[in-house]
């Protein structure tokens, strides 16, 4: 899902000033030529962000010269050809060119086709992962599991994905998406942690949807404190 994430992080920046940068804090953001001044907010001296992704396999030009703002490539969906290796080639080329690529993300909300979901079936995703993602392990890249929705369909899809992988998809961490109130977020994080106990968790999209600015600010403050308390 694309909506609300920039708002959440804009709120973050309105409350920080000259903070120590945190490896936990990242950004999902697609720069727009219509708002070039926004780009400067994210890697300014008052930002505590250290990494970003843009749903694609290539760094955003607005941040390409900032070595302190690490790019995390994403394989958003599955290519139409079952022999396509564009993502693998792009990431390999970045690494060989000197770009620090330590992590990759995969399959944005494959269990959903609305609001940015990639709508990929589990078998196709597994076959694509084995071809385009798993080889990056040999280059020292840590691999993010598919970023499913926070709906019950997400758990079912992810279970089917790993079944189709048949042990050939060695994910290092699991991304989490949540759109809803804090209680739901905390419950969902606990459920994911209980299901995938040996995997690090990344919350790569979250927001209190259909909320006022004040409600969003309160939600961010509560959730960020919660995230900082857990490993």
URFENTA-V465054 format. One line per field, one symbol per residue. phi: phi as a letter, one per 20 degrees, with the letter a starting at -180 (. if undefined). psi: psi as a letter, one per 40 degrees, with the letter a starting at -180 (. if undefined). burial: # if it has 9 or more other C-alpha atoms within 8 Angstrom, else .. A space follows every 10 residues. Layout:
# URFENTA-V465054
phi: ???
psi: ???
burial: ???
This chain:
# URFENTA-V465054
phi: .efmfffgff fgffddblef fcffecbdad gcffcfffgf ffdffeedfc bbccmcddff gfdfedfedf edfcefbeff eedfcgfgff ffffffeoff ddbcdblflf ecddlnfeld ffffffffgg eddgffgfen eedefgeffe fgffffffff gfffflndce febcfcdbcr ffffffffgf ffffecfddf ddeebaaefl cfgfffffff gfffffffed e
psi: idiedddddd dddeeihfih ihedhahhhh ihedgdddde ddfieeieie iiifeaeiih ddedeheegh hhihgdahid heehfddddd ddddddeehh hdiiiighge eieifeiegh iddddddddd dddddedeee hhhhihgiie iddddddddd dddddfeegg idihihhhha iddddddddd dddddgdehi hhhehiihif iidddddddd ddddddddei .
burial: #..###.##. ###..#.... #...####.. #....#..#. ###..##### #######.## ..#.....## ########.. ......##.# ##.##..... #.######## ###..##### ########## #######... ########## ..###.##.# ##.##...#. ########## .#..#..##. .##.....#. #..#####.. ....###.## .##....... .
